[in-house]
């Protein structure tokens, strides 16, 4: 019986270590010290300086080179999908996984998701 309990304890410890190490790989579970407001500001700076604005416009409104991104925060794009697109690119978009850290990708995702719903923004402006 003791041998069985000892092996169960080892297995449980290994499982906990595995789960704890894997959780930090996802942008949503990042535990960095930036507040949400600071993360949005950092994402906006990265957007302006890392090449995003060149194709998607200075305010993410879109351009002939790339689509508008202002709808991504409220639409069906979740954080993991946005991170994947930023890191790996798409049919007409290069990937930036080699030039951005995971923390930078997370800040960009938070910034993109911070844009208000277009209908709400139009209503607020009227």
N, C-alpha and C positions, 0 to 999 in steps of 0.2 A: 504494500500500500504506500509506503514512504517513497519508494522509487517512482511510482506512478505520479504522486503529487509533485515530486521534484521535477520530473520531466514536463509536467503541465505548467509549472511555474516558469521554467525556462522558455517554453513555447509562448506563454503569455507575455513575458518580458521582451522577447524578440518581436512579437507582433506589435507591441506598444512602441518600440523603437522604430520599427518600420513605418507605422502609421504617423508617428510624430515627424519623422524626416520627410515623408512624402507630402505632408500638408503644406509645407513651406514652399513648394514648387508652384502653387497656384497664385495668380495675382490677387484674387479676392481675399486670400488668407494672409496677405503680407502683414507683418507685425512691425513695420518700421515706425519711427517716432513722429513722422509728419502727421499733422492733423488733416482732416478732410479738406479744409479750406486751403491749407498750404499745399496739399497734393494737387488740388485744382489749379492753383497758381503755377506750380512746377510743371504741370502738364501743358498749360498754356504757353509757357516759355519754351518748352521742348517742341511743341507744335510749330512755333514761329522760327525756331533755329535749326531743327533737324531735317528740314526739307518737306514737311507735310504741307505747309502753306504754298509752296511752289506749285503743287498740282491741285490742291483742294481749296485754294483761296485763303486770303489773310484771316477771314472770319469763318472759315470752313463752309462757306456758302457755295463752293463748287467753282469750276472753271472749265474751259475747253479740254484741259488735261486730266481732270479728275472730278468725280461726283461730289455733291454737297455731303457733308458729314453731320450737319446740325440735327438731323432726325434720328441719329443712331442711339442717343441716350434714352429715348422713350419708346423706340420701335422694338422689333423683335431681336435685336442684336444684344446679347448678354455680354458680360465682361470677358468671359473665356473666349467667345467668338471674336470679339474685337482684338484681344491680345493675339490670338492666332493669326488674324489678318495682318496686324502690324508686324509680327515676327516673320511670317512666311509669305506675305504678299498675296496676290491673286492674279487673275488673267492679265490685267494691265498694270498691276501695281507691284513694284519690287518689294521684297521682304527686307525688314530692317532688324532682324534678330541678331545679326552679326555686329551691328553698330549701336544697338541700344541695350542697356542693362535691363534686367527683369524689373527693377525698381522704376526705371524710366518708362517702360512699357505700362506698368501699373499706373503711373501718373498720367500718361496719355489716355488710358482707358477711363480713368476717373474724370479727367477734363472733358472727354467726349460725352460721357454719360451725364455730365452736369448741365448740358444744354437743355433749355426748357422745351416742352412740347410746342411745336409750331403754332397750333391753334391757341394755346394759352398765351404765347408770346404775341400773337396777332391781336388777341382780345385785350391784353394789357396795354397795347399801343393805341387802342381805339378809344 
